[in-house]
Amino acid sequence: MANEVVKAKMTVDKDFKIAEVDKRIYGSFIEHLGRAVYGGIYEPDHETADEQGFREDVIKLVKELQVPIVRYPGGNMVSAYNWEDGVGPKQDRPRRLELAWRVTETNEIGTNEFMDWAKKVNTDVMMAVNLGTRGIDAARNLIEYMNHPGGTYWSDLRRSHGSELPYNIKTWCLGNEMDGPWQVGHKTADEYGRLAAETAKAMRLVDPTIELVSCGSSNSNMPTFPEWEAKTLEHTYEFADYISLHQYYGNRSHDTANFIAKSLDMDNFIQTVIATCDYMKAKKRSKKTINLSFDEWNVWFHSREQDKEIEPWTIAPPQLEDVYTFEDAILVGSMLNTMLKHADRVKMACMAQLVNVIAPIMTETGGGIFKQTIFYPYYYTSVYGRGIALSPVVHSPKYDSKDFTDVPYLDTSVVYNEVKNEVVIFATNRHLEMPLQVDIDIRSFEGYNVVEHVVLEKDNVKATNSLKKEQIKPHYNGESYVQNGNVTTILPKLSWNMIRLNKR
């Protein structure tokens, strides 16, 4: 082990339970944006395309991630989208000017095709309705089309389009980022709250079993945050089950220490939304608790300048194609940790997005596919972070950065899988120069031993992956051992780690 290390301690106990992790916390997002759909999941001329034109190499990687739910069809795009344009015979579908991203939408892929793709990758769908240019009528027609068995106009139309059985979509977003002035049909909090409540009532009359997500703030820097949450919940509290949070981070100043601390901002965002929801619960004398759907989150800043060069009204141009660095993967790992630490209230989350557009998976049109740096923390946390989130007691040295004080070098989350007799520790060492030795008290897990210690590390924080070269991928040579109810582990400098313990 290294001679010079920084030291930290933590205690992991099976009784320190936060909550059962809702698997939907590992969800993702496909919007009709850039090459997410056309050239991403769908490319009929590709050598791996199946009979419906879906790329099977993409399907394989999405299945590898075990994505439990995917939000669709937007995003900003949904706020001016007529869902009827994307159903029925393809040759009859209109081409539209898509106002959110100023491209031409061919509608070659629509609701039914996307539902077929979702089935192929074993995921559920979180469907968003348009509360920008439309409202109650379009939403109640869509849910009738999707969820009603038959014998009515819209349900029989679905059956005529080849889907005899209803899709039974259970999770619905009441619009998207309606607090944002950039949104087509942007509304004040009261305007949105009233429309969302009335739309929710109509949708629930069609299908009382659905869950609904009310629009929260588009990010924690919005001037209306958190007043937007309080005002909209005045109207939607009775009808919504969740409120949404969206947040993206970037590193324009190239300050790594500050950038990798931004998960602290995410934590504060979550805590503020929880506090606002619980204030409304008290105000309304309600017994119901509103949970959180963090249905857009990621790093996003690399592609913003090149996106300004895109010619308007082209079809599926490359947009938001961030090529992720090693330090981006470090922050993504900590963002996942942050949501697991709030597993009692964060029940759903969607990494935005899944393919090509600010995504863990990148494809070349007509060519290959590769895993971005951020693929790996997402993959390991999704696959192994299932079970009960535990609250470890952590003692870590700290540092200050430009925007944050008392940033712990050790950022961690812990998941206990009782069925598999497995404890999984996800740990980031934020120290840019020194390894971190962590002594972990696991006395309540007698007989547990280290199965594997996966490490993501790289000296060059700006290193990226590409089709030609995968510079960032995990290795399995992490240093961890158990002795007398204690795990001693060495986390390399600036690294993301997964330590898996099992009772054989």
BELNOR-V978341 format. One record per backbone hydrogen bond with DSSP energy under -1.0 kcal/mol. CO is the residue of the C=O (numbers start at 1). NH is the residue of the N-H. E is the energy in kcal/mol with one decimal. If there is no record, write none. Layout:
BEGIN
co->(CO | CO)
nh->(NH | NH)
e->(E | E)
END
This chain:
BEGIN
co->(6 | 8 | 9 | 10 | 11 | 13 | 15 | 16 | 19 | 22 | 23 | 24 | 24 | 27 | 28 | 29 | 31 | 33 | 36 | 37 | 41 | 42 | 43 | 46 | 48 | 50 | 53 | 54 | 55 | 56 | 57 | 58 | 59 | 60 | 61 | 62 | 68 | 69 | 70 | 71 | 72 | 73 | 75 | 76 | 77 | 78 | 79 | 82 | 83 | 84 | 89 | 90 | 96 | 98 | 102 | 103 | 105 | 110 | 111 | 112 | 113 | 114 | 115 | 116 | 117 | 118 | 124 | 126 | 127 | 135 | 136 | 137 | 138 | 139 | 140 | 141 | 142 | 143 | 144 | 146 | 152 | 153 | 154 | 155 | 156 | 157 | 158 | 159 | 170 | 171 | 172 | 173 | 173 | 177 | 178 | 180 | 183 | 188 | 189 | 190 | 191 | 192 | 193 | 194 | 195 | 196 | 197 | 198 | 199 | 200 | 201 | 202 | 203 | 207 | 211 | 212 | 212 | 213 | 214 | 219 | 222 | 224 | 226 | 227 | 228 | 229 | 230 | 232 | 232 | 233 | 236 | 236 | 241 | 242 | 243 | 245 | 247 | 249 | 251 | 255 | 256 | 259 | 261 | 262 | 263 | 264 | 265 | 266 | 267 | 268 | 269 | 270 | 271 | 272 | 273 | 274 | 275 | 276 | 277 | 278 | 279 | 280 | 281 | 282 | 291 | 292 | 292 | 293 | 293 | 294 | 296 | 297 | 298 | 303 | 305 | 306 | 307 | 314 | 320 | 320 | 325 | 326 | 327 | 328 | 329 | 330 | 331 | 332 | 333 | 334 | 335 | 336 | 337 | 340 | 342 | 342 | 345 | 345 | 348 | 349 | 350 | 354 | 355 | 360 | 361 | 362 | 364 | 368 | 370 | 372 | 374 | 375 | 376 | 377 | 378 | 379 | 380 | 381 | 387 | 388 | 389 | 393 | 395 | 397 | 399 | 404 | 407 | 409 | 411 | 413 | 414 | 415 | 416 | 417 | 421 | 422 | 423 | 424 | 425 | 426 | 427 | 428 | 429 | 431 | 435 | 436 | 437 | 438 | 439 | 440 | 441 | 442 | 445 | 449 | 452 | 453 | 454 | 455 | 456 | 460 | 461 | 463 | 469 | 475 | 479 | 481 | 485 | 486 | 487 | 488 | 489 | 491 | 495 | 496 | 497 | 498 | 499 | 500 | 500 | 501 | 502)
nh->(437 | 439 | 395 | 441 | 393 | 16 | 17 | 391 | 389 | 25 | 26 | 27 | 349 | 351 | 71 | 354 | 33 | 36 | 41 | 42 | 55 | 39 | 46 | 49 | 56 | 53 | 43 | 50 | 59 | 60 | 61 | 62 | 63 | 64 | 65 | 67 | 124 | 28 | 126 | 30 | 128 | 32 | 78 | 79 | 80 | 81 | 133 | 85 | 86 | 87 | 92 | 93 | 105 | 103 | 313 | 98 | 96 | 114 | 115 | 116 | 117 | 118 | 119 | 120 | 121 | 123 | 70 | 72 | 173 | 139 | 140 | 141 | 142 | 143 | 144 | 145 | 146 | 147 | 148 | 167 | 156 | 157 | 158 | 159 | 160 | 161 | 163 | 162 | 211 | 127 | 213 | 129 | 175 | 180 | 187 | 183 | 186 | 192 | 193 | 194 | 195 | 196 | 197 | 198 | 199 | 200 | 201 | 202 | 203 | 204 | 205 | 206 | 207 | 210 | 172 | 241 | 242 | 174 | 244 | 222 | 225 | 228 | 230 | 231 | 232 | 233 | 234 | 235 | 236 | 237 | 239 | 240 | 291 | 214 | 293 | 296 | 298 | 300 | 254 | 259 | 260 | 262 | 264 | 266 | 267 | 268 | 269 | 270 | 271 | 272 | 273 | 274 | 275 | 276 | 277 | 278 | 279 | 280 | 281 | 282 | 283 | 284 | 286 | 285 | 243 | 347 | 348 | 245 | 295 | 350 | 247 | 352 | 249 | 307 | 308 | 309 | 310 | 104 | 322 | 358 | 329 | 330 | 331 | 332 | 333 | 334 | 335 | 336 | 337 | 338 | 339 | 340 | 341 | 343 | 345 | 346 | 292 | 347 | 294 | 27 | 297 | 361 | 357 | 372 | 356 | 370 | 367 | 364 | 362 | 375 | 378 | 379 | 380 | 381 | 382 | 383 | 384 | 385 | 21 | 416 | 18 | 11 | 9 | 409 | 407 | 401 | 399 | 430 | 428 | 426 | 390 | 424 | 388 | 422 | 503 | 417 | 501 | 415 | 499 | 413 | 497 | 411 | 495 | 494 | 6 | 491 | 8 | 489 | 10 | 487 | 12 | 445 | 448 | 502 | 500 | 478 | 498 | 475 | 496 | 463 | 327 | 326 | 466 | 455 | 490 | 488 | 442 | 483 | 440 | 481 | 438 | 436 | 429 | 456 | 427 | 454 | 425 | 451 | 452 | 423 | 449)
e->(-3.3 | -2.2 | -3.4 | -2.8 | -2.1 | -1.7 | -1.9 | -2.9 | -2.8 | -2.4 | -2.0 | -1.4 | -2.1 | -2.5 | -2.4 | -1.6 | -2.2 | -2.1 | -2.0 | -2.7 | -1.9 | -3.3 | -2.4 | -1.7 | -1.3 | -1.8 | -2.8 | -2.1 | -1.9 | -2.1 | -1.5 | -2.6 | -2.4 | -1.7 | -1.7 | -1.1 | -2.4 | -2.5 | -2.4 | -2.7 | -2.2 | -1.8 | -1.5 | -1.4 | -1.4 | -1.3 | -1.5 | -2.1 | -1.6 | -1.2 | -1.5 | -1.4 | -2.8 | -1.4 | -2.7 | -3.3 | -2.4 | -2.5 | -2.3 | -1.9 | -2.3 | -2.7 | -1.7 | -1.6 | -1.6 | -2.5 | -2.1 | -2.4 | -2.8 | -2.1 | -2.7 | -1.9 | -2.2 | -2.3 | -1.5 | -2.4 | -2.5 | -2.9 | -1.4 | -3.1 | -2.7 | -1.7 | -1.9 | -1.9 | -2.2 | -1.1 | -1.8 | -1.5 | -4.0 | -2.0 | -2.6 | -2.3 | -1.8 | -2.0 | -2.0 | -2.1 | -1.8 | -2.8 | -2.8 | -2.4 | -2.0 | -3.4 | -2.2 | -2.2 | -2.5 | -2.6 | -2.1 | -1.9 | -2.6 | -2.6 | -1.5 | -1.3 | -2.5 | -1.3 | -2.3 | -2.7 | -1.9 | -2.9 | -2.4 | -1.5 | -1.9 | -2.8 | -1.8 | -2.9 | -2.8 | -2.3 | -1.0 | -1.2 | -2.3 | -2.0 | -1.2 | -3.1 | -2.1 | -2.9 | -2.6 | -1.0 | -1.3 | -2.1 | -1.2 | -2.7 | -2.7 | -1.8 | -2.2 | -1.6 | -2.2 | -2.0 | -2.4 | -2.4 | -2.4 | -2.4 | -2.3 | -2.6 | -2.3 | -2.2 | -2.7 | -2.6 | -1.9 | -2.1 | -2.0 | -2.1 | -2.7 | -2.4 | -2.5 | -1.1 | -1.8 | -2.0 | -1.5 | -1.9 | -2.2 | -2.2 | -1.9 | -2.0 | -1.6 | -2.0 | -1.0 | -1.4 | -1.1 | -2.5 | -1.6 | -3.2 | -1.4 | -1.6 | -2.0 | -2.5 | -2.2 | -1.7 | -2.5 | -2.1 | -1.9 | -2.3 | -1.8 | -2.1 | -2.1 | -1.6 | -2.2 | -3.5 | -3.2 | -1.0 | -2.7 | -1.2 | -1.1 | -1.1 | -2.6 | -3.0 | -3.2 | -2.5 | -2.9 | -2.7 | -2.4 | -1.5 | -1.3 | -3.0 | -2.6 | -2.0 | -2.3 | -2.6 | -2.5 | -1.9 | -3.5 | -3.1 | -3.4 | -2.0 | -2.8 | -2.6 | -3.4 | -3.3 | -1.8 | -3.0 | -3.2 | -2.8 | -2.8 | -2.9 | -2.9 | -2.3 | -2.0 | -3.2 | -3.3 | -2.4 | -2.9 | -2.0 | -2.4 | -2.3 | -1.2 | -2.5 | -2.6 | -3.0 | -2.8 | -2.2 | -2.4 | -3.1 | -2.8 | -2.5 | -1.6 | -2.6 | -2.9 | -1.8 | -2.2 | -2.5 | -2.0 | -1.6 | -2.2 | -1.1 | -2.1 | -2.9 | -2.6 | -2.7 | -2.3 | -2.8 | -3.5 | -2.1 | -2.8 | -2.7 | -2.6 | -2.8 | -2.5 | -2.8 | -2.9 | -3.7 | -1.2 | -2.4 | -2.3)
END
